[in-house]
Amino acid sequence: MRDDIMSYLDNIAIDNNIRVIWEHFDPYTPPGSSYDDMCVVMNLDWHNQHELIFQYAHELSHIIRGDRTDLFFYNTLHNNKTGIE
């Protein structure tokens, strides 16, 4: 089921010309998205792997709905971003 959902989200990214980057970061570095760059960056090492599907869908939704607030946080604590969103 998890693979089906990830494939579904991958197809949404492809259909909307959204580039998705899966990279290794500190376990508490949150994912981010940029509408201007049509890009989502996901953290392969996120401390709670069960949240990755939700995070992926969430970041895709920022771009699909046209949210121009770039949310790339390279060295930010999880608590800081949580306060923003």
C-alpha positions as CSV (number, residue, x, y, z in Angstrom):
1,M,0.0,0.0,0.0
2,R,2.8,2.4,0.9
3,D,4.5,1.9,-2.5
4,D,1.1,2.5,-4.3
5,I,0.7,5.8,-2.5
6,M,4.3,6.8,-3.3
7,S,3.8,5.9,-6.9
8,Y,0.6,7.9,-7.0
9,L,2.4,11.0,-5.6
10,D,5.3,10.5,-8.0
11,N,2.8,10.5,-10.9
12,I,1.3,13.8,-9.5
13,A,4.8,15.3,-9.5
14,I,5.4,14.1,-13.0
15,D,2.0,15.3,-14.3
16,N,2.7,18.8,-12.8
17,N,6.3,19.1,-13.9
18,I,7.5,19.1,-10.3
19,R,11.1,18.0,-9.7
20,V,11.5,15.9,-6.6
21,I,14.9,15.5,-4.9
22,W,15.3,12.8,-2.2
23,E,18.5,13.6,-0.3
24,H,20.3,12.6,3.0
25,F,20.1,15.3,5.6
26,D,20.2,15.5,9.4
27,P,17.2,13.5,10.7
28,Y,15.5,16.7,11.9
29,T,15.9,18.8,8.7
30,P,12.4,19.1,7.4
31,P,11.4,18.8,3.7
32,G,10.7,21.9,1.7
33,S,9.3,23.1,-1.6
34,S,9.7,26.0,-4.0
35,Y,7.0,27.1,-6.4
36,D,9.4,29.2,-8.4
37,D,11.7,26.3,-9.0
38,M,8.9,23.7,-9.2
39,C,10.9,21.6,-6.9
40,V,10.4,19.5,-3.7
41,V,13.3,18.4,-1.5
42,M,12.7,15.5,0.8
43,N,14.8,14.1,3.6
44,L,15.6,10.4,3.2
45,D,16.8,10.3,6.8
46,W,13.8,11.9,8.5
47,H,13.6,10.7,12.1
48,N,10.0,9.5,11.6
49,Q,9.9,7.5,8.4
50,H,6.1,6.9,8.8
51,E,5.6,10.7,8.1
52,L,7.3,10.7,4.7
53,I,4.2,10.0,2.6
54,F,2.3,12.8,4.4
55,Q,5.2,15.2,4.1
56,Y,5.6,14.4,0.4
57,A,2.0,15.1,-0.3
58,H,2.1,18.2,1.7
59,E,5.1,19.7,-0.1
60,L,3.6,18.8,-3.5
61,S,0.4,20.6,-2.5
62,H,2.3,23.8,-1.9
63,I,3.4,23.9,-5.5
64,I,0.1,22.6,-7.0
65,R,-1.9,25.3,-5.2
66,G,0.5,28.0,-6.3
67,D,2.0,28.8,-2.9
68,R,4.8,31.2,-3.9
69,T,6.3,31.2,-0.3
70,D,9.6,29.3,-0.8
71,L,10.0,26.9,2.1
72,F,13.5,25.5,1.6
73,F,15.1,25.3,5.0
74,Y,18.6,23.9,4.8
75,N,19.7,24.3,8.4
76,T,16.5,24.8,10.4
77,L,15.2,22.9,13.3
78,H,11.9,21.0,13.0
79,N,10.3,23.3,15.6
80,N,11.1,26.4,13.7
81,K,9.2,25.2,10.6
82,T,6.4,23.9,12.6
83,G,5.8,27.4,14.0
84,I,5.7,28.7,10.5
85,E,3.2,26.2,9.2
